[in-house]
């Protein structure tokens, strides 16, 4: 019967699985840094809420979705500490129900640490992790989930640091603020005690010259 055939298809080893929770994703997928795709639903302070879409035969996937529970994956931008304006930029840049790709780098509780990519044309894609840093809307942070002695860790860390450096050189975003040395100089110049000393020195010079 039709239901028996569907049941058999759903039990096949090669049948793709719809992940509705970060904990559903096998450890092997995370360790091998598998790339998944999904539909963006919400952008929150905690990360992106994404509905996983298996790469599969449409007929089988439609059957699966009738039996599987719905749920959204919490995807965080690995290696990035968002500045206050970062979330607002993401909401402006990304469209509702937009397709995104996310490469698994680590998992912490119910959240996934990922590289997130979006299409910017037929042959172009943009890595949100790097773009946030290029815009000066975040700082580089430790990439959770990857071993620090792995080649991938240092390769990604280098890319993120280069993106942050570009924003720093162009004084974009959070780097528009004055440099540390300039802030110290201004702080000294505006200090009441220093101003008093300057006034006293000026008064002393004028008194001597009389």
Secondary structure, DSSP 8 states (H G I E B T S, - for coil): -HHHHHHHHHH-TTS-----SGGGS-HHHHHTT-EEEEEEEEE-SS-EEEEE---S-HHHHHHHHHHS----EEEEETTEEE-HHHHHHHHHHS-TT-EEEEEEEEEETTEEEEEEEEE-SSS-EEEHHHHHHHTTSEEE---TTS-TTSHHHHHHHHHHHHHHHHHHHTT-GGGGS--HHHHHHHHHHT-HHHHHHHHHHHHHHHHHH-
